[in-house]
Amino acid sequence: MLRIETHRFENLVHIRTEEEIGEVPPRTDFVILVEDEKVDFGKEIFSIFKGINILEYKNPHDSLNERVLRKVCGYANLYIGMAEHEGDRPSEQVTISIFRAEKNEKLFKKMENDGSLIPDATAGIYHVVGFTDLPFQIIITSELKGDEYAAYRALTDKAEEADVRHLIGDISVEHDDMMREHYRVLLNLVIQKNPQYTDIGKGDVTMEDVLMEMVKDRVDEKVNTAVTAKEQETKSRDIRNVMDTFGVSIEKAMDSLMVPADQRSSYRTLVMQLKPQTGAVTAQI
């Protein structure tokens, strides 16, 4: 999703993945570098962004507790402190964002009570204070409202059908090849997490076309698997036929058909499941 948000800014915004922070480094998920302060992502979740933006993504099964918050703050401060030269990564240009589908209710209640968590006017955005002097926010994607956040809400194993449909609709009107590739990766991930929506576009020609294009890798994988199974079946029968016709062992039959050594164990199992031909010469397995 980040690549979709940043694509239109070409050389002005760069994404580094698994960014190293130190000599024997911990890693943060993403660092987004913005080279021009005039860049406007057009979404409130990016409103705190400056020149150097550290992002952590937590799935619903990952912990989100005070220890995690302090660790992410540590990543950010270490990233500043490990710059090669003073001023290379000025603290006034660094922000921190954590994205998670659902909140830790106990943690949020405690932080709200002690004043260290301040809800933004935009639902789903929470500002963290007291842990660091850097701008720090937590984005709870399930709470984000509006069609512009449909893809963020869909990136969970509990995606709503309306959000998946909206995502497919966005793809159908996108003509930039690189953007479509980014969307393909995103939709594959959404469908993988929510297989119940595999046939969501059934009966709608436009949606069916989008889904077929976007999940092409999965279709190709199934086709290749089917082709491999058919080839194995054919080869197994060929081995059985050679054995039955000439009365030779399975090893001799595989020698004559030049079956690779690393495949022979699998073919032995398959061939032994096949019945000999009627009237065949007795072969020694």
BELBELQUI-V305011 format. One record per pair of residues at least 24 apart in sequence whose C-alpha atoms are under 6 Angstrom apart, sorted by the first residue. I is the first residue (numbers start at 1). GAP is how many residues later the second one is. Records with the same first field share a line. If there is no record, write none. Layout:
I=GAP, GAP
//
This chain:
21=58
22=60
29=27
30=25
50=43
51=42
52=41, 42
53=41, 42, 43
54=42
55=42, 43
56=42
57=41, 42
58=42
59=41
60=41
95=39, 40
96=40
97=39, 40, 41
98=40
99=39, 40
100=40
101=39, 40, 41
102=38
155=35
157=36, 37
184=30
188=27
236=35
243=40
244=36, 37
247=34, 35, 36
248=35
249=34, 35, 36
250=35
//
